[in-house]
Amino acid sequence: MIGSGRSMSECRRLVGRKAVITGAGRGLGLAAAMRLASEGADVTITDVDTSALDEARRVGAQRGFTLSTLVLDSLGDADHASLASHIEKLGGLDILVANAGGSLHTPYRFLDETDEDWRRVTDLNLMGAVRACRCALPWMQRARYGRIVNLGSKAGAYGSLIAGANYAASKGAIAALTRQLALEFGASGITVNCIQPGIVMTERVKGLWAQRRTEEERRRVLEDVPLRRHGVVEDVAAAVAFLASDDAAFITGACLDVNGGQAMS
Ligand SMILES: NC(=O)c1ccc[n+]([C@@H]2O[C@H](COP(=O)([O-])OP(=O)(O)OC[C@H]3O[C@@H](n4cnc5c(N)ncnc54)[C@H](O)[C@@H]3O)[C@@H](O)[C@H]2O)c1
């Protein structure tokens, strides 16, 4: 589902830009795809879930957007040749949103997490972004233009209430990856930034939130968010569109909190 149904911006900052968003069959990635398309970008969404991609394309078409789709498993490197050849077919890439991620329902208590839990979560959240960046950057370097937006998390900066150390560490690593790539590729006209959302009630997160926190804990957490609400997918999509646009041309290596001020308290 696409959040609260608030209207999308009328801005058209991304006309003519080619964008790829990973893990975007639903959730934050799909909302970002709709937002980028609404601003004029030519958007490809990737996901491991073929039926989610079909549904996303259908919903996109209903709203007047043509989303291209690519089946891509961000876990494991086997599929990334298909992303590289897709970008080649597009003739280059202006915007990459490395969004695929999650805690894969691994245990959130550190002592319950196995090496395999660490490997899978790190592989999806960190290496998925690394592999996507590796496909995109040569084209961006050649064009001397690029916008990379990585999905970190509040978990990586301040800890998580619903996911474990493996997830928090992989999102912390996304922030470090973002800064290092910004440093290395800035001279090629490429910006690399990261967004750190607080809790956004996608279907996946709704389940974790209900299972892993009591009603009383959930109420107290919400009271501690200065803006007194959780995020909606459009909050994150708007931040992605900003960082993907030339309004953010002089911003790189930044980790932008999109969390209603939660981390201050
Ligand atoms: N929702 C939140 O509260 C929240 C908060 C902070 C950060 N994030 C981050 O934002 C990103 C998106 O989260 P979301 O809540 O929209 O997730 P989601 O689970 O709602 O959607 C994620 C999508 O990724 C796809 N996916 C899962 N495994 C994949 C794989 N191996 N390869 C390709 N695609 C795969 C799923 O099929 C799904 O369509 C993630 O990186 C997540 O860690 C989310």
The ligand as an SDF file (V2000), in Angstrom:
LIG
                    3D

 44 48  0  0  0  0  0  0  0  0999 V2000
    9.8580    0.5720    6.9700 N   0  0  0  0  0  0  0  0  0  0  0  0
   10.6750    1.0710    7.8810 C   0  0  0  0  0  0  0  0  0  0  0  0
   10.2650    1.3770    9.0170 O   0  0  0  0  0  0  0  0  0  0  0  0
   12.1220    1.3210    7.5570 C   0  0  0  0  0  0  0  0  0  0  0  0
   12.8670    2.1010    8.4600 C   0  0  0  0  0  0  0  0  0  0  0  0
   14.2080    2.3230    8.1930 C   0  0  0  0  0  0  0  0  0  0  0  0
   14.7830    1.8040    7.0610 C   0  0  0  0  0  0  0  0  0  0  0  0
   14.0460    1.0530    6.2030 N   0  0  0  0  0  0  0  0  0  0  0  0
   14.7300    0.5150    5.0270 C   0  0  0  0  0  0  0  0  0  0  0  0
   14.0310    0.9090    3.8650 O   0  0  0  0  0  0  0  0  0  0  0  0
   14.1410   -0.1000    2.8650 C   0  0  0  0  0  0  0  0  0  0  0  0
   12.7650   -0.5360    2.4160 C   0  0  0  0  0  0  0  0  0  0  0  0
   12.0490   -1.0370    3.5300 O   0  0  0  0  0  0  0  0  0  0  0  0
   10.4890   -1.3530    3.4690 P   0  0  0  0  0  0  0  0  0  0  0  0
    9.9870   -1.1940    4.8630 O   0  0  0  0  0  0  0  0  0  0  0  0
    9.8540   -0.6030    2.3750 O   0  0  0  0  0  0  0  0  0  0  0  0
   10.5190   -2.9060    3.1410 O   0  0  0  0  0  0  0  0  0  0  0  0
    9.3560   -3.8360    2.5870 P   0  0  0  0  0  0  0  0  0  0  0  0
    9.6090   -5.1680    3.1760 O   0  0  0  0  0  0  0  0  0  0  0  0
    8.0350   -3.2120    2.7510 O   0  0  0  0  0  0  0  0  0  0  0  0
    9.6680   -3.9030    1.0320 O   0  0  0  0  0  0  0  0  0  0  0  0
   10.9130   -4.3530    0.6270 C   0  0  0  0  0  0  0  0  0  0  0  0
   10.8440   -4.9210   -0.7620 C   0  0  0  0  0  0  0  0  0  0  0  0
   12.1240   -5.5240   -0.9510 O   0  0  0  0  0  0  0  0  0  0  0  0
   11.9340   -6.7660   -1.5640 C   0  0  0  0  0  0  0  0  0  0  0  0
   13.0160   -7.6620   -1.2290 N   0  0  0  0  0  0  0  0  0  0  0  0
   13.1870   -8.4130   -0.1080 C   0  0  0  0  0  0  0  0  0  0  0  0
   14.2740   -9.1830   -0.2310 N   0  0  0  0  0  0  0  0  0  0  0  0
   14.7930   -8.8930   -1.4540 C   0  0  0  0  0  0  0  0  0  0  0  0
   15.9040   -9.3720   -2.1590 C   0  0  0  0  0  0  0  0  0  0  0  0
   16.6740  -10.3420   -1.6620 N   0  0  0  0  0  0  0  0  0  0  0  0
   16.1700   -8.8630   -3.3690 N   0  0  0  0  0  0  0  0  0  0  0  0
   15.3540   -7.9400   -3.9070 C   0  0  0  0  0  0  0  0  0  0  0  0
   14.2760   -7.4510   -3.2990 N   0  0  0  0  0  0  0  0  0  0  0  0
   14.0090   -7.9270   -2.0830 C   0  0  0  0  0  0  0  0  0  0  0  0
   10.6130   -7.3000   -1.0640 C   0  0  0  0  0  0  0  0  0  0  0  0
   10.0770   -8.2500   -1.9760 O   0  0  0  0  0  0  0  0  0  0  0  0
    9.7980   -6.0120   -0.9690 C   0  0  0  0  0  0  0  0  0  0  0  0
    9.0690   -5.7740   -2.1570 O   0  0  0  0  0  0  0  0  0  0  0  0
   14.9690   -1.2190    3.4860 C   0  0  0  0  0  0  0  0  0  0  0  0
   16.3260   -1.0350    3.1570 O   0  0  0  0  0  0  0  0  0  0  0  0
   14.7510   -1.0030    4.9650 C   0  0  0  0  0  0  0  0  0  0  0  0
   15.7920   -1.5590    5.7220 O   0  0  0  0  0  0  0  0  0  0  0  0
   12.7290    0.7950    6.4220 C   0  0  0  0  0  0  0  0  0  0  0  0
  1  2  1  0
  2  3  2  0
  2  4  1  0
  4  5  1  0
  4 44  2  0
  5  6  2  0
  6  7  1  0
  7  8  2  0
  8  9  1  0
  8 44  1  0
  9 10  1  0
  9 42  1  0
 10 11  1  0
 11 12  1  0
 11 40  1  0
 12 13  1  0
 13 14  1  0
 14 15  2  0
 14 16  1  0
 14 17  1  0
 17 18  1  0
 18 19  2  0
 18 20  1  0
 18 21  1  0
 21 22  1  0
 22 23  1  0
 23 24  1  0
 23 38  1  0
 24 25  1  0
 25 26  1  0
 25 36  1  0
 26 27  1  0
 26 35  1  0
 27 28  2  0
 28 29  1  0
 29 30  1  0
 29 35  2  0
 30 31  1  0
 30 32  2  0
 32 33  1  0
 33 34  2  0
 34 35  1  0
 36 37  1  0
 36 38  1  0
 38 39  1  0
 40 41  1  0
 40 42  1  0
 42 43  1  0
M  CHG  2   8   1  16  -1
M  END
$$$$
